[in-house]
């Protein structure tokens, strides 16, 4: 019986050690399970945070795109307005230029339709123009007529022929 008691004690000790090992193994398994659950929760949190950040980045990018599109629209409107103004000025210039050219063409046509002017020669010594007597009256009296004016207006003849001095004034 002693052998049985010893063997029973050995088995009891071995059973206790195996129980402790099982408990230790279960503790490790629980720790691994907890670590796995924590890792999965952390992964979900990271994914959720990454998703939020991605959505925020997309919203910000869309906002920036909207602003850029608005700004481009403003620039387009300004450029289009400037182009329309330039086109309006161009048309205005062309109309004014056409009017000027038409006036000048009218003047040229008028000049072509006029009869040529007769050749006029000026006789400086006599003071009359050409040989045609009709031109003599257009300019004024000839030198001969002015010379003969002394008899009609003697006061003019003395004023023209005599220089004034202090005594004659």
C-alpha positions in Angstrom: 0.0 0.0 0.0 2.8 2.3 0.5 3.6 1.9 -3.1 0.1 2.8 -4.1 0.1 5.8 -1.9 3.4 7.0 -3.3 2.2 6.4 -6.8 -1.0 8.2 -6.0 1.0 11.1 -4.7 3.1 11.2 -7.8 0.1 11.1 -9.9 -1.5 13.8 -7.8 1.6 16.0 -8.2 1.6 15.3 -11.9 -2.0 16.0 -12.2 -1.5 19.3 -10.3 1.4 20.2 -12.6 -0.6 19.4 -15.7 -3.5 21.4 -14.3 -1.2 24.3 -13.7 0.1 23.9 -17.3 -3.4 23.8 -18.6 -4.3 26.9 -16.6 -1.2 28.6 -17.9 -2.0 27.5 -21.4 -5.5 28.7 -21.0 -4.2 32.1 -19.7 -2.0 32.4 -22.7 -4.8 31.5 -25.0 -7.0 34.1 -23.4 -4.3 36.7 -23.7 -3.9 35.8 -27.3 -7.6 36.0 -27.8 -7.7 39.4 -26.1 -4.8 40.6 -28.2 -6.5 39.3 -31.3 -9.7 41.1 -30.4 -7.8 44.3 -29.6 -5.9 44.0 -32.9 -9.2 43.6 -34.8 -10.8 46.5 -33.0 -7.7 48.6 -33.7 -7.8 47.6 -37.3 -11.4 48.7 -37.5 -10.6 52.0 -35.8 -7.7 52.6 -38.2 -9.9 51.7 -41.2 -12.7 54.0 -39.9 -10.3 56.8 -39.3 -8.7 56.3 -42.7 -12.1 56.4 -44.3 -13.0 59.6 -42.5 -9.8 61.2 -43.6 -10.3 60.1 -47.1 -13.8 61.5 -47.2 -12.5 64.8 -45.7 -9.8 65.0 -48.3 -12.3 64.3 -51.1 -14.6 67.0 -49.7 -11.7 69.5 -49.5 -10.6 68.6 -53.0 -14.1 69.0 -54.3 -14.4 72.4 -52.6 -11.1 73.5 -54.1 -12.2 72.2 -57.5 -15.5 74.2 -57.1 -13.5 77.3 -56.2 -11.2 76.8 -59.2 -14.1 76.3 -61.5 -15.8 79.5 -60.2 -12.6 81.5 -60.6 -12.1 80.1 -64.1 -15.7 81.1 -64.9 -15.1 84.6 -63.6 -11.9 84.9 -65.8 -13.8 83.5 -68.7 -16.6 86.1 -68.3 -14.0 88.9 -67.9 -12.1 87.7 -71.0 -15.3 87.3 -73.0 -16.5 90.8 -71.9 -13.1 92.2 -72.9 -13.2 90.4 -76.3 -16.8 91.8 -76.9 -15.6 95.3 -76.0 -12.6 94.9 -78.4 -15.0 93.7 -81.1 -17.3 96.6 -80.5 -14.4 99.0 -80.7 -13.2 97.3 -83.9 -16.7 97.7 -85.5 -16.9 101.3 -84.4 -13.5 102.0 -85.9 -14.3 100.3 -89.1 -17.6 102.2 -89.5 -15.8 105.5 -88.8 -13.0 104.5 -91.2 -15.6 103.5 -93.9 -17.4 106.9 -93.4 -14.1 108.7 -93.8 -13.2 106.8 -96.9 -16.6 107.4 -98.4 -16.3 111.1 -97.8 -12.9 111.1 -99.4 -14.2 109.1 -102.3 -17.0 111.6 -102.7 -14.5 114.4 -102.8 -12.4 112.5 -105.3 -15.4 111.9 -107.5 -16.4 115.5 -107.2 -12.9 116.6 -108.3 -13.0 114.2 -111.3 -16.5 115.5 -112.3 -15.4 119.2 -112.3 -14.3 120.9 -115.4 -10.6 121.6 -115.6 -9.6 125.1 -114.7 -8.4 127.2 -117.5 -4.7 128.0 -117.6 -4.2 131.4 -116.1 -1.0 133.4 -116.6 -0.2 136.3 -114.5 1.3 139.4 -116.1 3.2 141.0 -113.2 4.3 144.1 -115.1 0.7 145.1 -116.0 -0.9 143.6 -112.9 -3.7 141.8 -114.8 -4.3 138.1 -115.1 -4.1 136.4 -118.5 -5.7 137.5 -121.6 -9.3 136.8 -120.6 -10.9 140.1 -119.3 -13.4 138.2 -117.0 -10.5 137.4 -114.6 -9.5 141.0 -114.1 -12.5 141.8 -112.0 -12.1 138.8 -109.7 -8.9 139.9 -108.2 -9.3 143.6 -107.9 -8.0 146.7 -109.8 -4.9 146.4 -111.8 -1.8 148.4 -111.0 -2.7 150.8 -113.8 -6.1 151.4 -112.2 -4.6 152.0 -108.7 -2.2 154.5 -110.3 -5.0 156.4 -111.8 -6.9 156.5 -108.5 -4.9 159.5 -107.4 -7.2 161.8 -109.3 -10.3 160.4 -107.7 -8.9 160.4 -104.2 -6.0 162.9 -103.9 -5.7 162.3 -100.1 -4.8 158.7 -100.7 -2.2 159.6 -103.2 -0.3 161.8 -100.8 -0.5 159.2 -98.0 0.9 156.6 -100.2 3.6 158.7 -101.8 4.9 160.8 -99.0 6.4 159.4 -95.8 5.0 160.8 -92.6 7.2 163.0 -90.4 6.5 164.8 -87.2 5.7 168.0 -89.1 3.2 166.5 -91.5 1.2 164.8 -88.7 
